[in-house]
Amino acid sequence: MAKPNKKGPTKTVDIFCSQCKAPLFKYRKGGKGALLKCFIERISQDFTTIPCVCPNCSRPFAREAIIRGAPAYKMIGGKVTFK
């Protein structure tokens, strides 16, 4: 399987916790679909202190995984929103 493009898309989205609306990431997202996974190399700004846990409400929002040979966060459905 091919790895995701290192450079990635130029469009960034802000990812927030759906419960407390705390900012989690600024992420270079490709496409216009739902946010299912975040490749760690595409995160441009990380506001979390513990990986995959909201810094404000301490609720887990993702799981660490290896997708197509690259480390990524698999989002748990309904735990995050993005703009």
LONU-400769 format. One record per residue: chain; residue in three letters; x, y, z of N, C-alpha, C, O in turn. Coordinates in Angstrom, 1 decimal, m for minus. Each point is the difference from the previous one (the first is absolute). Layout:
{atom 'A', 'ALA', {X, Y, Z}, {X, Y, Z}, {X, Y, Z}, {X, Y, Z}};
...
This chain:
{atom 'A', 'MET', {0.8, m1.2, 0.0}, {m0.8, 1.2, 0.0}, {0.9, 1.2, 0.0}, {1.0, 0.1, 0.6}};
{atom 'A', 'ALA', {m1.5, 0.9, m1.3}, {0.8, 1.3, m0.1}, {m0.2, 0.9, 1.3}, {m1.1, 0.0, 0.5}};
{atom 'A', 'LYS', {2.1, 0.6, m0.2}, {m0.1, 1.0, 1.1}, {m0.7, 1.2, m0.4}, {0.0, 0.3, m1.2}};
{atom 'A', 'PRO', {m0.6, 0.5, 2.1}, {m0.6, 1.3, m0.4}, {1.1, 1.0, m0.4}, {1.1, m0.1, 0.4}};
{atom 'A', 'ASN', {m1.5, 1.0, m1.2}, {0.9, 1.0, m0.6}, {0.6, 0.8, 1.2}, {m0.8, 0.6, 0.8}};
{atom 'A', 'LYS', {2.1, m0.5, m0.8}, {0.7, 0.7, 1.1}, {m0.5, 1.5, 0.1}, {m0.3, 0.5, 1.1}};
{atom 'A', 'LYS', {0.4, 0.1, m2.2}, {m0.4, 1.5, m0.1}, {m1.4, 0.2, 0.4}, {m0.4, 0.8, 0.8}};
{atom 'A', 'GLY', {m0.5, m1.6, m1.3}, {m1.4, 0.0, 0.3}, {m0.7, 1.2, m0.6}, {0.6, 0.8, m0.7}};
{atom 'A', 'PRO', {m1.9, m0.7, 1.0}, {m0.8, 1.1, m0.5}, {0.4, 1.3, 0.7}, {0.6, 0.1, 1.1}};
{atom 'A', 'THR', {m1.0, 1.0, m1.7}, {0.3, 1.3, 0.5}, {m1.1, 0.6, 0.9}, {0.2, 0.9, 0.8}};
{atom 'A', 'LYS', {m1.4, m1.4, m1.0}, {m1.2, 0.4, 0.8}, {0.1, m0.5, 1.4}, {0.2, m1.2, 0.2}};
{atom 'A', 'THR', {m0.2, 2.1, 0.8}, {0.0, m0.4, 1.4}, {m1.4, 0.1, 0.6}, {m0.7, 1.0, m0.3}};
{atom 'A', 'VAL', {0.4, m1.9, 1.2}, {m1.3, 0.1, 0.7}, {0.4, 0.0, 1.5}, {1.0, m0.6, 0.4}};
{atom 'A', 'ASP', {m1.9, 1.2, 0.4}, {0.1, 0.1, 1.4}, {m0.8, m1.2, 0.6}, {m1.2, m0.1, m0.4}};
{atom 'A', 'ILE', {1.7, m0.7, 1.2}, {m0.7, m1.1, 0.6}, {m0.2, 0.3, 1.5}, {0.9, 0.4, 0.7}};
{atom 'A', 'PHE', {m2.2, m0.6, m0.3}, {m0.4, 0.4, 1.4}, {m0.6, m1.3, 0.6}, {m0.5, m0.9, m0.6}};
{atom 'A', 'CYS', {0.5, 0.9, 2.0}, {m0.7, m1.0, 0.8}, {m1.5, 0.3, m0.2}, {m0.4, 1.2, 0.1}};
{atom 'A', 'SER', {m0.4, m2.2, m0.3}, {m1.4, 0.3, m0.2}, {m0.8, 0.3, 1.3}, {m1.1, 0.6, 0.0}};
{atom 'A', 'GLN', {1.7, m1.0, 1.1}, {m0.7, 0.2, 1.3}, {0.3, 1.4, 0.5}, {m0.9, 0.8, 0.4}};
{atom 'A', 'CYS', {2.2, m0.4, m0.3}, {0.4, 1.3, 0.7}, {0.5, 1.0, m1.0}, {0.3, 1.1, 0.4}};
{atom 'A', 'LYS', {m0.3, m1.4, m1.7}, {0.5, 0.9, m1.1}, {1.4, 0.5, 0.2}, {0.3, 1.0, m0.6}};
{atom 'A', 'ALA', {0.5, m1.7, 1.3}, {1.4, 0.3, 0.1}, {0.8, m0.3, m1.3}, {m0.3, m1.0, m0.6}};
{atom 'A', 'PRO', {1.2, 1.9, 0.2}, {0.7, m0.3, m1.2}, {1.0, m1.2, 0.2}, {0.7, 0.0, 1.0}};
{atom 'A', 'LEU', {m0.6, m0.9, m1.9}, {0.9, m1.2, 0.1}, {1.1, 0.1, m1.0}, {1.2, m0.2, 0.4}};
{atom 'A', 'PHE', {m1.5, 0.4, m1.7}, {1.0, 0.0, m1.0}, {m0.3, 1.1, m1.1}, {m1.1, 0.4, m0.1}};
{atom 'A', 'LYS', {2.2, m0.1, m0.6}, {m0.2, 0.6, m1.3}, {0.6, m1.1, m1.0}, {1.1, m0.4, 0.2}};
{atom 'A', 'TYR', {m1.9, 0.0, m1.1}, {0.3, m1.2, m0.8}, {m0.2, 0.3, m1.5}, {m0.9, 0.7, m0.4}};
{atom 'A', 'ARG', {1.9, m1.1, m0.4}, {m0.1, 0.1, m1.4}, {m0.8, m1.1, m0.6}, {0.5, m1.1, m0.2}};
{atom 'A', 'LYS', {m1.8, 1.4, 0.0}, {m0.9, m1.1, m0.5}, {m0.2, 0.0, m1.5}, {0.0, 1.1, m0.6}};
{atom 'A', 'GLY', {0.0, m2.2, 0.0}, {m0.3, m0.2, m1.4}, {m1.4, m0.5, m0.2}, {m0.5, m0.8, 0.8}};
{atom 'A', 'GLY', {m0.2, 1.3, m1.8}, {m1.3, m0.4, m0.3}, {m1.1, 0.7, 0.8}, {0.4, 0.9, 0.9}};
{atom 'A', 'LYS', {m1.6, m1.2, m1.1}, {m1.1, 0.7, 0.7}, {m0.9, m0.9, 0.8}, {m1.1, 0.3, 0.3}};
{atom 'A', 'GLY', {1.6, m1.5, 0.0}, {m0.8, m1.0, 0.7}, {0.1, 0.2, 1.5}, {0.6, 1.0, 0.5}};
{atom 'A', 'ALA', {m1.1, m2.0, 0.2}, {0.1, 0.1, 1.5}, {1.4, m0.3, 0.5}, {0.9, m0.5, m0.8}};
{atom 'A', 'LEU', {m0.6, 0.9, 2.0}, {1.3, m0.2, 0.6}, {0.1, m1.3, 0.7}, {m0.5, m0.2, 1.1}};
{atom 'A', 'LEU', {1.1, m0.8, m1.8}, {0.1, m1.3, 0.6}, {1.4, m0.3, 0.6}, {0.1, m0.7, 1.0}};
{atom 'A', 'LYS', {0.9, 1.3, m1.6}, {1.3, m0.2, 0.5}, {0.9, 1.2, m0.2}, {m0.3, 0.8, m0.9}};
{atom 'A', 'CYS', {1.3, m0.6, 1.8}, {0.9, 1.1, m0.1}, {1.4, m0.6, m0.1}, {0.5, m0.6, 1.0}};
{atom 'A', 'PHE', {0.2, 0.8, m2.1}, {1.4, m0.4, m0.1}, {0.8, 1.0, 0.8}, {m0.1, 1.2, m0.2}};
{atom 'A', 'ILE', {0.9, m1.8, 1.1}, {0.8, 0.9, 0.9}, {0.9, 0.9, m0.7}, {0.2, 1.2, 0.4}};
{atom 'A', 'GLU', {0.3, m1.6, m1.6}, {0.9, 0.9, m0.7}, {m0.7, 1.2, m0.7}, {0.6, 0.9, m0.4}};
{atom 'A', 'ARG', {m1.9, m1.0, 0.3}, {m0.8, 1.1, m0.5}, {m0.5, 1.0, 1.0}, {m0.7, 1.0, m0.3}};
{atom 'A', 'ILE', {0.9, m1.3, 1.6}, {m0.5, 0.9, 1.0}, {1.0, 1.2, 0.1}, {1.2, m0.2, 0.2}};
{atom 'A', 'SER', {m1.7, 1.4, m0.5}, {0.9, 1.2, 0.0}, {0.1, 0.6, 1.3}, {1.0, 0.6, 0.3}};
{atom 'A', 'GLN', {m2.0, m0.7, 0.6}, {0.0, 0.6, 1.3}, {m0.7, m1.0, 1.0}, {m1.2, m0.3, m0.3}};
{atom 'A', 'ASP', {1.8, m0.1, 1.4}, {m0.6, m0.9, 0.9}, {m0.2, 0.7, 1.3}, {0.9, 0.5, 0.6}};
{atom 'A', 'PHE', {m2.2, m0.4, m0.1}, {m0.3, 0.6, 1.3}, {m0.2, m1.0, 1.1}, {m0.2, 0.4, 1.1}};
{atom 'A', 'THR', {0.4, m1.7, m1.4}, {m0.2, m1.0, 1.1}, {1.3, m0.2, 0.7}, {1.1, 0.2, m0.5}};
{atom 'A', 'THR', {m1.2, m0.6, 1.8}, {1.2, m0.3, 0.8}, {0.2, m1.5, 0.0}, {1.1, m0.5, m0.1}};
{atom 'A', 'ILE', {m2.2, m0.2, 0.3}, {0.0, m1.5, m0.1}, {m0.6, m0.4, m1.3}, {m1.0, 0.5, m0.4}};
{atom 'A', 'PRO', {1.7, m1.3, m0.4}, {m0.5, m0.4, m1.3}, {m1.4, m0.6, 0.1}, {m0.3, m0.9, 0.8}};
{atom 'A', 'CYS', {m0.6, 1.3, m1.7}, {m1.4, m0.5, m0.1}, {m0.9, 0.3, 1.2}, {m1.0, m0.7, 0.1}};
{atom 'A', 'VAL', {1.4, 1.6, 0.7}, {m0.9, 0.4, 1.2}, {m0.2, 1.5, m0.1}, {1.0, 0.7, m0.1}};
{atom 'A', 'CYS', {m2.2, m0.3, 0.3}, {m0.3, 1.4, 0.0}, {0.7, 0.7, 1.2}, {m0.2, m0.5, 1.1}};
{atom 'A', 'PRO', {0.9, 1.6, m1.3}, {0.7, 0.7, 1.2}, {m1.0, 0.6, 0.9}, {0.4, 0.3, 1.2}};
{atom 'A', 'ASN', {m1.6, 0.0, m1.6}, {m1.0, 0.8, 0.8}, {m0.8, m1.0, 0.9}, {m0.1, 0.2, 1.2}};
{atom 'A', 'CYS', {m0.6, m1.1, m1.9}, {m0.9, m0.9, 0.7}, {0.5, m1.4, 0.2}, {m0.7, m0.9, 0.6}};
{atom 'A', 'SER', {1.9, 0.6, m1.0}, {0.7, m1.3, 0.2}, {m0.7, m1.2, m0.6}, {0.1, m1.1, 0.5}};
{atom 'A', 'ARG', {m0.9, 1.4, m1.5}, {m0.7, m1.1, m0.7}, {0.8, m0.5, m1.2}, {0.5, 0.8, m0.8}};
{atom 'A', 'PRO', {m0.3, m2.1, 0.7}, {0.7, m0.5, m1.2}, {m0.8, 0.2, m1.3}, {m1.2, m0.2, 0.0}};
{atom 'A', 'PHE', {1.8, 0.7, m1.0}, {m0.7, 0.2, m1.3}, {0.6, m0.8, m1.2}, {m0.6, 0.0, m1.0}};
{atom 'A', 'ALA', {1.7, m0.7, 1.2}, {0.5, m0.8, m1.1}, {0.9, m1.1, 0.6}, {0.2, m0.1, 1.2}};
{atom 'A', 'ARG', {0.2, m0.8, m2.1}, {0.9, m1.1, 0.3}, {1.2, 0.0, m0.9}, {m0.1, 0.4, m1.2}};
{atom 'A', 'GLU', {1.3, m0.7, 1.8}, {1.2, 0.0, m0.9}, {m0.1, m1.3, m0.8}, {m0.3, m1.0, 0.4}};
{atom 'A', 'ALA', {0.8, 1.2, m1.7}, {0.0, m1.2, m0.9}, {1.0, 0.3, m1.1}, {0.5, 1.1, m0.2}};
{atom 'A', 'ILE', {m0.2, m2.2, m0.5}, {0.9, 0.1, m1.1}, {m0.9, m0.3, m1.3}, {m0.6, m1.0, m0.1}};
{atom 'A', 'ILE', {0.5, 2.1, m0.7}, {m0.8, m0.1, m1.2}, {0.8, 0.2, m1.2}, {0.7, 1.0, m0.1}};
{atom 'A', 'ARG', {m0.7, m2.0, m0.8}, {0.8, 0.0, m1.2}, {1.5, 0.2, 0.3}, {0.7, 0.7, m0.7}};
{atom 'A', 'GLY', {m0.2, m1.2, 1.8}, {1.4, 0.1, 0.4}, {0.4, 1.3, 0.7}, {1.1, 0.2, 0.2}};
{atom 'A', 'ALA', {m2.1, 0.6, 0.0}, {0.3, 1.3, 0.7}, {m0.8, 0.1, 1.3}, {m1.1, m0.4, 0.1}};
{atom 'A', 'PRO', {1.7, 1.0, 0.9}, {m0.7, 0.2, 1.3}, {m1.1, 1.0, m0.2}, {0.1, 1.0, m0.7}};
{atom 'A', 'ALA', {m1.2, m1.3, 1.3}, {m1.2, 0.8, m0.1}, {m0.9, m0.1, 1.2}, {0.2, m0.9, 0.8}};
{atom 'A', 'TYR', {m1.2, 1.8, m0.7}, {m1.0, m0.1, 1.0}, {m1.3, m0.4, m0.6}, {m0.4, 0.7, m1.0}};
{atom 'A', 'LYS', {m0.2, m1.7, 1.4}, {m1.4, m0.4, m0.5}, {m1.0, 0.7, 0.9}, {0.0, m0.3, 1.2}};
{atom 'A', 'MET', {m0.8, 1.1, m1.7}, {m1.0, 0.8, 0.7}, {m1.1, m0.9, 0.5}, {m0.5, m0.9, m0.8}};
{atom 'A', 'ILE', {0.0, 1.1, 2.0}, {m1.1, m0.7, 0.5}, {m1.3, 0.8, m0.4}, {0.0, 1.2, 0.2}};
{atom 'A', 'GLY', {m0.9, m1.8, m0.8}, {m1.2, 0.6, m0.6}, {m0.7, 1.0, 1.0}, {m0.4, m0.5, 1.1}};
{atom 'A', 'GLY', {0.2, 1.7, m1.5}, {m0.8, 0.9, 0.8}, {0.8, 0.8, 1.1}, {m0.6, 0.8, 0.7}};
{atom 'A', 'LYS', {1.9, m1.1, m0.6}, {0.8, 0.6, 1.1}, {0.6, 1.3, m0.5}, {0.4, 0.8, 0.9}};
{atom 'A', 'VAL', {m0.2, m0.6, m2.2}, {0.6, 1.2, m0.5}, {m0.8, 0.7, m1.0}, {m0.8, m0.7, m0.7}};
{atom 'A', 'THR', {1.0, 2.0, 0.5}, {m0.6, 0.8, m1.1}, {1.1, 0.8, m0.6}, {1.0, 0.2, 0.5}};
{atom 'A', 'PHE', {m1.3, 0.2, m1.8}, {1.0, 0.8, m0.6}, {m0.6, 1.1, m0.9}, {m1.1, m0.2, m0.5}};
{atom 'A', 'LYS', {1.9, 1.2, 0.3}, {m0.5, 1.2, m0.8}, {1.1, 0.2, m1.1}, {m0.2, 0.9, m0.8}};
